[in-house]
Amino acid sequence: MRGTPARKLAAAGTAGAGIAAAAVAYLEVGGLPGVLYAAGICLAAFFGAVAILAKGTEDRTEEVVPEREPAVASPPPRWRRKKHVIAELEGDLAATSAELEGDLAATSAELEEHRRALANLATQLTREGEAAQQNAERLAARIKDLEAERESLNELVARERERFERTLDDLGGGIGRHGNELAELERELEALIAR
C-alpha cells in the first residue's frame, strides 16, 4: 500500500510535466502546428499517467491474491477489462498520433506552398517596382524635355511678338508721314485752286 501514493504522485508528475511540455511546444511553435504538438504531448502524458496508475492497481491485485491459491489460467475479469481499456487507449493514442502526423504533414505542405507563393509575390513586386521606377525616370526625363521645349517656344513667341510690334510701329509711323504729306498736298492744291 505504500506504493499507491508514490504512484499517484508519479502519475500527477507525468501529467504535469506533459502539460508543461505542451505549453512550451505551443509557445515555441505557435499556430495550428503548435496546437497539434501540444495536443499530442498532452495525450501522451495522459496515457503515461494512466499506465502508471494501472501498474499500481496490478501490483495491488497481485498482493491481495494469496500465494496458496493455485494459478488461474485466465486473469481476473476486472484486470482483463483494464487490459482491454489500456489496449484500446494505446490504439487510440496510435491512431491520434498518426492523424496528428498526417495533419502536421498536410499543414507543413500548405505552409511550404504559402512560402512559395509569398516568394513569388515578392519577386513579382520587386520586378514591378523596378519597372515603375524606370517608368518614373523616363517620365521625369520626358517632362524635362517638354519644359525645355516650352521655354524655347515661349522665347520664340516673345521674339516674334517684339518683331511684330516693331513692324506695326514702323507701319504706323509710315502711315502718319504719308498722312502729313497728303495734307500738305491738299493745302497746295487748294491754294492753287484759290488763285
LINHUBEL-V738176 format. One line per field, one symbol per residue. ss: DSSP state (~ for helix, > for strand, _ for the rest). psi: psi as a letter, one per 20 degrees, with the letter a starting at -180 (. if undefined). A space follows every 50 residues. Layout:
# LINHUBEL-V738176
ss = ???
psi = ???
This chain:
# LINHUBEL-V738176
ss = _~~~~~~~~~~~~~~~~~~~~~~~~~~~~_~~~~~~~~~~~~~~~~~~~~ ~~~~~~~~~~~~~~____________~~~~~~~~~~~~~~~~~~~~~~~~ ~~~~~~~~~~~~~~~~~~~~~~~~~~~~~~~~~~~~~~~~~~~~~~~~~~ ~~~~~~~~~~~~~~~~~~~~~~~~~~~~~~~~~~~~~~~~~~~~_
psi = ihhghhhggggggggghggghggggghggrbghggggggggggghghggg hghhhhhgghghhhpqhhqqppgqrqhghgghghggggghgggggggggh gggggggggghhghggghgggggghgghggghgggggghgghggghgggg ghhggggggggggghgggggggggggghggggghhgggghhghh.
